[in-house]
Amino acid sequence: MKTGLVLEGGAMRGMFTAGVLDAMMNNNITVDGTIGVSAGATFGCNFKSKQIGRTIRYNMKYSKDPRYVGIRSLIKTGDLYGADFCYREIPEKLDVFDTKTYQENPMAFYVVATDVNTGKPVYHLCPTGEADDIEWYRASASMPLVSRIVKIDGLELLDGGISDSIPIKKFREMGYEKNILILTQHNGYRKTKSSILPLLKMKMGKKYPNLIHDMEIRHNEYNKTLDYIKELEKEGSIYVIRPKNPITIKRTERDPNKLRLLYNVGYKEGLEHIDAMKKFLNQ
């Protein structure tokens, strides 16, 4: 039976995930495959490259840098998170992504993006961690309205969370039957209809009706997935780690101290789950 790790997105709520992943790496917890969505992709890739501390390090260092994130970048480039800086300059020069270790690690790493024309999720295996894969990480995390559509291999892509926020069902279909799931919302959370929907309809509705349909039903699909996760928990086929308390930072939080605090929460809670995770994976 293959073991898996499923990583929800949530923009800077992903600092919680980063903390949990570092706790797992420090305690030698491994799986056969990982699938990440949005921040789960951009931060989760460091789990395959085994770079403990990298996610929190570069986010704290550059969170206030206008090249990294900000209105200036959005106006100048069409991306709130600067594509060149985030996905080229940082991994290639400023905080180098370890592609050698990434490629040597036998764990498979997948990301989810949304095809804006069909409205369907695209599940992509990223085997190298090099420029082509990094472009898929970017696509997976390209939030609508504040990101340019990412074009790869004839596809037009945006954030994977639009079409499959928590891809547990798909990962099980892919053969990963025993999964650890890291969520960025607390127990009892239920999603409501997106507040950006009217603006999204106005900006993208005519050209991308299937994308709009995704956004209209996203909260319902998300909540159905939460119900499915509860069923899997009862069966014992999934191990869920979620924040004990609601995460209150902004999705685009830029205060490095707040990012560090949330990372610390994730790391601490990750440590609390280590023994149970090992038991779950080995049983």
Protein Blocks (a to p, Z undefined) as FASTA:
>chain_A
ZZdddddehijmlmmmmmmmmmmmmnopacfbdcdehjlmmmmmmmmnopghklmmmmmm
mmmgmklgcjklmmmnopabafklmmmmmmmmmmccdfklmmmpmbdcddddddfknopa
cddddfkopaklmmmmmmmmmcghiaccddeehiacddfklmomblmlmmmmnopabccd
ddfbdehiacdddfklmmmmmmmmmmmmmlmmmmmmmmmmmmmmmmmmmmmmmnopaccd
ddfbdcfbdfklcbfklmmmmmmmmmmmmmmmmmmmmmmmmZZ
